[in-house]
Structure formats: C-alpha cells, structure tokens
Amino acid sequence: MDDYFLEEPDKSDFEAMVEEAIRSCFAGKEKLITPNINAFYLGKHKARPN
C-alpha cells in the first residue's frame, strides 16, 4: 500500500506546492494560513497506514 505515497524529493516538492497553494488561497486572511497548513499535515499523517 505504500506505493501510493511519495518519496523524496517528490514528497518535499508536493508539500511545498500545497503550502504555497494554501498561502495563495488565504492571502489577506493571514490568521487562516497556519491552521490550514497544520490541517493538511494532520490529514496527511492520519491517511498514512500504521
């Protein structure tokens, strides 16, 4: 099942792109950026099988 998860360096590139997309989507709403980035990583962590 791990075949569905990215490995370095693609993993870092993807994470950087998602973070930039969040910053772009919430531009002007700075208080929402960090919680949404944290939510992305929390969801990513929960999606990974044990």
mmCIF file of the N, C-alpha and C atoms, coordinates in Angstrom:
data_MODEL
# 
_entry.id   MODEL 
# 
loop_
_atom_site.group_PDB 
_atom_site.id 
_atom_site.type_symbol 
_atom_site.label_atom_id 
_atom_site.label_alt_id 
_atom_site.label_comp_id 
_atom_site.label_asym_id 
_atom_site.label_entity_id 
_atom_site.label_seq_id 
_atom_site.pdbx_PDB_ins_code 
_atom_site.Cartn_x 
_atom_site.Cartn_y 
_atom_site.Cartn_z 
_atom_site.occupancy 
_atom_site.B_iso_or_equiv 
_atom_site.pdbx_formal_charge 
_atom_site.auth_seq_id 
_atom_site.auth_comp_id 
_atom_site.auth_asym_id 
_atom_site.auth_atom_id 
_atom_site.pdbx_PDB_model_num 
ATOM 1   N N  . MET A 1 1  ? 0.811  -1.190 0.000  1.00 0.00 ? 1  MET A N  1 
ATOM 2   C CA . MET A 1 1  ? 0.000  0.000  0.000  1.00 0.00 ? 1  MET A CA 1 
ATOM 3   C C  . MET A 1 1  ? 0.862  1.264  0.000  1.00 0.00 ? 1  MET A C  1 
ATOM 4   N N  . ASP A 1 2  ? 2.072  1.201  0.436  1.00 0.00 ? 2  ASP A N  1 
ATOM 5   C CA . ASP A 1 2  ? 2.951  2.367  0.455  1.00 0.00 ? 2  ASP A CA 1 
ATOM 6   C C  . ASP A 1 2  ? 3.249  2.886  -0.943 1.00 0.00 ? 2  ASP A C  1 
ATOM 7   N N  . ASP A 1 3  ? 2.877  2.162  -1.975 1.00 0.00 ? 3  ASP A N  1 
ATOM 8   C CA . ASP A 1 3  ? 3.107  2.608  -3.340 1.00 0.00 ? 3  ASP A CA 1 
ATOM 9   C C  . ASP A 1 3  ? 2.365  3.909  -3.647 1.00 0.00 ? 3  ASP A C  1 
ATOM 10  N N  . TYR A 1 4  ? 1.373  4.258  -2.840 1.00 0.00 ? 4  TYR A N  1 
ATOM 11  C CA . TYR A 1 4  ? 0.572  5.448  -3.075 1.00 0.00 ? 4  TYR A CA 1 
ATOM 12  C C  . TYR A 1 4  ? 1.170  6.699  -2.452 1.00 0.00 ? 4  TYR A C  1 
ATOM 13  N N  . PHE A 1 5  ? 2.265  6.573  -1.724 1.00 0.00 ? 5  PHE A N  1 
ATOM 14  C CA . PHE A 1 5  ? 2.860  7.705  -1.040 1.00 0.00 ? 5  PHE A CA 1 
ATOM 15  C C  . PHE A 1 5  ? 4.138  8.132  -1.742 1.00 0.00 ? 5  PHE A C  1 
ATOM 16  N N  . LEU A 1 6  ? 4.342  9.444  -1.827 1.00 0.00 ? 6  LEU A N  1 
ATOM 17  C CA . LEU A 1 6  ? 5.516  9.992  -2.486 1.00 0.00 ? 6  LEU A CA 1 
ATOM 18  C C  . LEU A 1 6  ? 6.752  9.820  -1.618 1.00 0.00 ? 6  LEU A C  1 
ATOM 19  N N  . GLU A 1 7  ? 7.857  9.702  -2.268 1.00 0.00 ? 7  GLU A N  1 
ATOM 20  C CA . GLU A 1 7  ? 9.157  9.645  -1.601 1.00 0.00 ? 7  GLU A CA 1 
ATOM 21  C C  . GLU A 1 7  ? 9.917  10.913 -1.942 1.00 0.00 ? 7  GLU A C  1 
ATOM 22  N N  . GLU A 1 8  ? 10.987 11.180 -1.230 1.00 0.00 ? 8  GLU A N  1 
ATOM 23  C CA . GLU A 1 8  ? 11.825 12.349 -1.519 1.00 0.00 ? 8  GLU A CA 1 
ATOM 24  C C  . GLU A 1 8  ? 12.432 12.205 -2.899 1.00 0.00 ? 8  GLU A C  1 
ATOM 25  N N  . PRO A 1 9  ? 12.664 13.215 -3.656 1.00 0.00 ? 9  PRO A N  1 
ATOM 26  C CA . PRO A 1 9  ? 12.373 14.628 -3.405 1.00 0.00 ? 9  PRO A CA 1 
ATOM 27  C C  . PRO A 1 9  ? 10.961 15.036 -3.803 1.00 0.00 ? 9  PRO A C  1 
ATOM 28  N N  . ASP A 1 10 ? 10.185 14.135 -4.405 1.00 0.00 ? 10 ASP A N  1 
ATOM 29  C CA . ASP A 1 10 ? 8.828  14.486 -4.830 1.00 0.00 ? 10 ASP A CA 1 
ATOM 30  C C  . ASP A 1 10 ? 7.947  14.865 -3.649 1.00 0.00 ? 10 ASP A C  1 
ATOM 31  N N  . LYS A 1 11 ? 8.161  14.206 -2.501 1.00 0.00 ? 11 LYS A N  1 
ATOM 32  C CA . LYS A 1 11 ? 7.369  14.481 -1.302 1.00 0.00 ? 11 LYS A CA 1 
ATOM 33  C C  . LYS A 1 11 ? 7.540  15.937 -0.880 1.00 0.00 ? 11 LYS A C  1 
ATOM 34  N N  . SER A 1 12 ? 8.759  16.422 -0.802 1.00 0.00 ? 12 SER A N  1 
ATOM 35  C CA . SER A 1 12 ? 9.015  17.809 -0.400 1.00 0.00 ? 12 SER A CA 1 
ATOM 36  C C  . SER A 1 12 ? 8.456  18.788 -1.417 1.00 0.00 ? 12 SER A C  1 
ATOM 37  N N  . ASP A 1 13 ? 8.601  18.471 -2.704 1.00 0.00 ? 13 ASP A N  1 
ATOM 38  C CA . ASP A 1 13 ? 8.060  19.335 -3.751 1.00 0.00 ? 13 ASP A CA 1 
ATOM 39  C C  . ASP A 1 13 ? 6.540  19.451 -3.627 1.00 0.00 ? 13 ASP A C  1 
ATOM 40  N N  . PHE A 1 14 ? 5.873  18.322 -3.404 1.00 0.00 ? 14 PHE A N  1 
ATOM 41  C CA . PHE A 1 14 ? 4.417  18.320 -3.270 1.00 0.00 ? 14 PHE A CA 1 
ATOM 42  C C  . PHE A 1 14 ? 3.986  19.117 -2.054 1.00 0.00 ? 14 PHE A C  1 
ATOM 43  N N  . GLU A 1 15 ? 4.652  18.895 -0.919 1.00 0.00 ? 15 GLU A N  1 
ATOM 44  C CA . GLU A 1 15 ? 4.307  19.614 0.306  1.00 0.00 ? 15 GLU A CA 1 
ATOM 45  C C  . GLU A 1 15 ? 4.510  21.117 0.125  1.00 0.00 ? 15 GLU A C  1 
ATOM 46  N N  . ALA A 1 16 ? 5.582  21.513 -0.522 1.00 0.00 ? 16 ALA A N  1 
ATOM 47  C CA . ALA A 1 16 ? 5.845  22.936 -0.763 1.00 0.00 ? 16 ALA A CA 1 
ATOM 48  C C  . ALA A 1 16 ? 4.761  23.533 -1.661 1.00 0.00 ? 16 ALA A C  1 
ATOM 49  N N  . MET A 1 17 ? 4.319  22.789 -2.661 1.00 0.00 ? 17 MET A N  1 
ATOM 50  C CA . MET A 1 17 ? 3.265  23.274 -3.563 1.00 0.00 ? 17 MET A CA 1 
ATOM 51  C C  . MET A 1 17 ? 1.938  23.423 -2.823 1.00 0.00 ? 17 MET A C  1 
ATOM 52  N N  . VAL A 1 18 ? 1.619  22.474 -1.954 1.00 0.00 ? 18 VAL A N  1 
ATOM 53  C CA . VAL A 1 18 ? 0.372  22.572 -1.191 1.00 0.00 ? 18 VAL A CA 1 
ATOM 54  C C  . VAL A 1 18 ? 0.432  23.763 -0.243 1.00 0.00 ? 18 VAL A C  1 
ATOM 55  N N  . GLU A 1 19 ? 1.555  23.937 0.439  1.00 0.00 ? 19 GLU A N  1 
ATOM 56  C CA . GLU A 1 19 ? 1.691  25.081 1.340  1.00 0.00 ? 19 GLU A CA 1 
ATOM 57  C C  . GLU A 1 19 ? 1.544  26.392 0.581  1.00 0.00 ? 19 GLU A C  1 
ATOM 58  N N  . GLU A 1 20 ? 2.157  26.494 -0.579 1.00 0.00 ? 20 GLU A N  1 
ATOM 59  C CA . GLU A 1 20 ? 2.047  27.711 -1.385 1.00 0.00 ? 20 GLU A CA 1 
ATOM 60  C C  . GLU A 1 20 ? 0.605  27.924 -1.841 1.00 0.00 ? 20 GLU A C  1 
ATOM 61  N N  . ALA A 1 21 ? -0.093 26.869 -2.203 1.00 0.00 ? 21 ALA A N  1 
ATOM 62  C CA . ALA A 1 21 ? -1.496 26.986 -2.607 1.00 0.00 ? 21 ALA A CA 1 
ATOM 63  C C  . ALA A 1 21 ? -2.350 27.477 -1.444 1.00 0.00 ? 21 ALA A C  1 
ATOM 64  N N  . ILE A 1 22 ? -2.090 26.981 -0.258 1.00 0.00 ? 22 ILE A N  1 
ATOM 65  C CA . ILE A 1 22 ? -2.831 27.435 0.931  1.00 0.00 ? 22 ILE A CA 1 
ATOM 66  C C  . ILE A 1 22 ? -2.555 28.917 1.168  1.00 0.00 ? 22 ILE A C  1 
ATOM 67  N N  . ARG A 1 23 ? -1.279 29.310 1.094  1.00 0.00 ? 23 ARG A N  1 
ATOM 68  C CA . ARG A 1 23 ? -0.944 30.728 1.282  1.00 0.00 ? 23 ARG A CA 1 
ATOM 69  C C  . ARG A 1 23 ? -1.646 31.605 0.242  1.00 0.00 ? 23 ARG A C  1 
ATOM 70  N N  . SER A 1 24 ? -1.699 31.121 -0.981 1.00 0.00 ? 24 SER A N  1 
ATOM 71  C CA . SER A 1 24 ? -2.339 31.872 -2.056 1.00 0.00 ? 24 SER A CA 1 
ATOM 72  C C  . SER A 1 24 ? -3.856 31.967 -1.838 1.00 0.00 ? 24 SER A C  1 
ATOM 73  N N  . CYS A 1 25 ? -4.464 30.858 -1.480 1.00 0.00 ? 25 CYS A N  1 
ATOM 74  C CA . CYS A 1 25 ? -5.921 30.833 -1.283 1.00 0.00 ? 25 CYS A CA 1 
ATOM 75  C C  . CYS A 1 25 ? -6.360 31.721 -0.121 1.00 0.00 ? 25 CYS A C  1 
ATOM 76  N N  . PHE A 1 26 ? -5.525 31.812 0.902  1.00 0.00 ? 26 PHE A N  1 
ATOM 77  C CA . PHE A 1 26 ? -5.879 32.578 2.092  1.00 0.00 ? 26 PHE A CA 1 
ATOM 78  C C  . PHE A 1 26 ? -5.112 33.892 2.188  1.00 0.00 ? 26 PHE A C  1 
ATOM 79  N N  . ALA A 1 27 ? -4.627 34.392 1.068  1.00 0.00 ? 27 ALA A N  1 
ATOM 80  C CA . ALA A 1 27 ? -3.950 35.697 1.052  1.00 0.00 ? 27 ALA A CA 1 
ATOM 81  C C  . ALA A 1 27 ? -4.919 36.753 1.567  1.00 0.00 ? 27 ALA A C  1 
ATOM 82  N N  . GLY A 1 28 ? -4.437 37.573 2.467  1.00 0.00 ? 28 GLY A N  1 
ATOM 83  C CA . GLY A 1 28 ? -5.285 38.587 3.077  1.00 0.00 ? 28 GLY A CA 1 
ATOM 84  C C  . GLY A 1 28 ? -6.026 38.086 4.301  1.00 0.00 ? 28 GLY A C  1 
ATOM 85  N N  . LYS A 1 29 ? -5.935 36.806 4.569  1.00 0.00 ? 29 LYS A N  1 
ATOM 86  C CA . LYS A 1 29 ? -6.558 36.188 5.748  1.00 0.00 ? 29 LYS A CA 1 
ATOM 87  C C  . LYS A 1 29 ? -5.472 35.417 6.494  1.00 0.00 ? 29 LYS A C  1 
ATOM 88  N N  . GLU A 1 30 ? -4.448 36.146 6.904  1.00 0.00 ? 30 GLU A N  1 
ATOM 89  C CA . GLU A 1 30 ? -3.240 35.541 7.452  1.00 0.00 ? 30 GLU A CA 1 
ATOM 90  C C  . GLU A 1 30 ? -3.502 34.601 8.622  1.00 0.00 ? 30 GLU A C  1 
ATOM 91  N N  . LYS A 1 31 ? -4.531 34.879 9.415  1.00 0.00 ? 31 LYS A N  1 
ATOM 92  C CA . LYS A 1 31 ? -4.831 34.033 10.577 1.00 0.00 ? 31 LYS A CA 1 
ATOM 93  C C  . LYS A 1 31 ? -5.271 32.630 10.178 1.00 0.00 ? 31 LYS A C  1 
ATOM 94  N N  . LEU A 1 32 ? -5.663 32.451 8.924  1.00 0.00 ? 32 LEU A N  1 
ATOM 95  C CA . LEU A 1 32 ? -6.152 31.150 8.461  1.00 0.00 ? 32 LEU A CA 1 
ATOM 96  C C  . LEU A 1 32 ? -5.067 30.292 7.812  1.00 0.00 ? 32 LEU A C  1 
ATOM 97  N N  . ILE A 1 33 ? -3.928 30.872 7.526  1.00 0.00 ? 33 ILE A N  1 
ATOM 98  C CA . ILE A 1 33 ? -2.885 30.129 6.806  1.00 0.00 ? 33 ILE A CA 1 
ATOM 99  C C  . ILE A 1 33 ? -2.295 29.014 7.655  1.00 0.00 ? 33 ILE A C  1 
ATOM 100 N N  . THR A 1 34 ? -1.783 29.345 8.829  1.00 0.00 ? 34 THR A N  1 
ATOM 101 C CA . THR A 1 34 ? -1.134 28.330 9.672  1.00 0.00 ? 34 THR A CA 1 
ATOM 102 C C  . THR A 1 34 ? -2.093 27.208 10.063 1.00 0.00 ? 34 THR A C  1 
ATOM 103 N N  . PRO A 1 35 ? -3.329 27.510 10.501 1.00 0.00 ? 35 PRO A N  1 
ATOM 104 C CA . PRO A 1 35 ? -4.237 26.404 10.828 1.00 0.00 ? 35 PRO A CA 1 
ATOM 105 C C  . PRO A 1 35 ? -4.514 25.471 9.640  1.00 0.00 ? 35 PRO A C  1 
ATOM 106 N N  . ASN A 1 36 ? -4.589 26.034 8.438  1.00 0.00 ? 36 ASN A N  1 
ATOM 107 C CA . ASN A 1 36 ? -4.850 25.204 7.263  1.00 0.00 ? 36 ASN A CA 1 
ATOM 108 C C  . ASN A 1 36 ? -3.635 24.380 6.867  1.00 0.00 ? 36 ASN A C  1 
ATOM 109 N N  . ILE A 1 37 ? -2.451 24.932 7.002  1.00 0.00 ? 37 ILE A N  1 
ATOM 110 C CA . ILE A 1 37 ? -1.243 24.145 6.753  1.00 0.00 ? 37 ILE A CA 1 
ATOM 111 C C  . ILE A 1 37 ? -1.150 23.014 7.778  1.00 0.00 ? 37 ILE A C  1 
ATOM 112 N N  . ASN A 1 38 ? -1.436 23.325 9.033  1.00 0.00 ? 38 ASN A N  1 
ATOM 113 C CA . ASN A 1 38 ? -1.421 22.285 10.067 1.00 0.00 ? 38 ASN A CA 1 
ATOM 114 C C  . ASN A 1 38 ? -2.462 21.204 9.776  1.00 0.00 ? 38 ASN A C  1 
ATOM 115 N N  . ALA A 1 39 ? -3.632 21.609 9.298  1.00 0.00 ? 39 ALA A N  1 
ATOM 116 C CA . ALA A 1 39 ? -4.681 20.639 8.961  1.00 0.00 ? 39 ALA A CA 1 
ATOM 117 C C  . ALA A 1 39 ? -4.239 19.733 7.818  1.00 0.00 ? 39 ALA A C  1 
ATOM 118 N N  . PHE A 1 40 ? -3.537 20.291 6.841  1.00 0.00 ? 40 PHE A N  1 
ATOM 119 C CA . PHE A 1 40 ? -3.016 19.483 5.742  1.00 0.00 ? 40 PHE A CA 1 
ATOM 120 C C  . PHE A 1 40 ? -2.098 18.383 6.277  1.00 0.00 ? 40 PHE A C  1 
ATOM 121 N N  . TYR A 1 41 ? -1.144 18.758 7.129  1.00 0.00 ? 41 TYR A N  1 
ATOM 122 C CA . TYR A 1 41 ? -0.198 17.769 7.651  1.00 0.00 ? 41 TYR A CA 1 
ATOM 123 C C  . TYR A 1 41 ? -0.876 16.771 8.588  1.00 0.00 ? 41 TYR A C  1 
ATOM 124 N N  . LEU A 1 42 ? -1.854 17.209 9.363  1.00 0.00 ? 42 LEU A N  1 
ATOM 125 C CA . LEU A 1 42 ? -2.588 16.294 10.232 1.00 0.00 ? 42 LEU A CA 1 
ATOM 126 C C  . LEU A 1 42 ? -3.350 15.270 9.394  1.00 0.00 ? 42 LEU A C  1 
ATOM 127 N N  . GLY A 1 43 ? -4.040 15.744 8.361  1.00 0.00 ? 43 GLY A N  1 
ATOM 128 C CA . GLY A 1 43 ? -4.770 14.822 7.483  1.00 0.00 ? 43 GLY A CA 1 
ATOM 129 C C  . GLY A 1 43 ? -3.836 13.875 6.760  1.00 0.00 ? 43 GLY A C  1 
ATOM 130 N N  . LYS A 1 44 ? -2.697 14.390 6.332  1.00 0.00 ? 44 LYS A N  1 
ATOM 131 C CA . LYS A 1 44 ? -1.702 13.553 5.646  1.00 0.00 ? 44 LYS A CA 1 
ATOM 132 C C  . LYS A 1 44 ? -1.186 12.466 6.588  1.00 0.00 ? 44 LYS A C  1 
ATOM 133 N N  . HIS A 1 45 ? -0.938 12.845 7.830  1.00 0.00 ? 45 HIS A N  1 
ATOM 134 C CA . HIS A 1 45 ? -0.448 11.879 8.814  1.00 0.00 ? 45 HIS A CA 1 
ATOM 135 C C  . HIS A 1 45 ? -1.518 10.822 9.115  1.00 0.00 ? 45 HIS A C  1 
ATOM 136 N N  . LYS A 1 46 ? -2.757 11.241 9.230  1.00 0.00 ? 46 LYS A N  1 
ATOM 137 C CA . LYS A 1 46 ? -3.854 10.303 9.540  1.00 0.00 ? 46 LYS A CA 1 
ATOM 138 C C  . LYS A 1 46 ? -4.119 9.361  8.362  1.00 0.00 ? 46 LYS A C  1 
ATOM 139 N N  . ALA A 1 47 ? -3.843 9.809  7.142  1.00 0.00 ? 47 ALA A N  1 
ATOM 140 C CA . ALA A 1 47 ? -4.112 8.987  5.966  1.00 0.00 ? 47 ALA A CA 1 
ATOM 141 C C  . ALA A 1 47 ? -3.076 7.877  5.790  1.00 0.00 ? 47 ALA A C  1 
ATOM 142 N N  . ARG A 1 48 ? -1.886 8.053  6.348  1.00 0.00 ? 48 ARG A N  1 
ATOM 143 C CA . ARG A 1 48 ? -0.826 7.058  6.193  1.00 0.00 ? 48 ARG A CA 1 
ATOM 144 C C  . ARG A 1 48 ? -1.166 5.845  7.064  1.00 0.00 ? 48 ARG A C  1 
ATOM 145 N N  . PRO A 1 49 ? -1.107 4.667  6.468  1.00 0.00 ? 49 PRO A N  1 
ATOM 146 C CA . PRO A 1 49 ? -1.406 3.453  7.253  1.00 0.00 ? 49 PRO A CA 1 
ATOM 147 C C  . PRO A 1 49 ? -0.344 3.233  8.328  1.00 0.00 ? 49 PRO A C  1 
ATOM 148 N N  . ASN A 1 50 ? -0.744 2.591  9.375  1.00 0.00 ? 50 ASN A N  1 
ATOM 149 C CA . ASN A 1 50 ? 0.186  2.316  10.504 1.00 0.00 ? 50 ASN A CA 1 
ATOM 150 C C  . ASN A 1 50 ? 1.167  1.239  10.170 1.00 0.00 ? 50 ASN A C  1 
# 
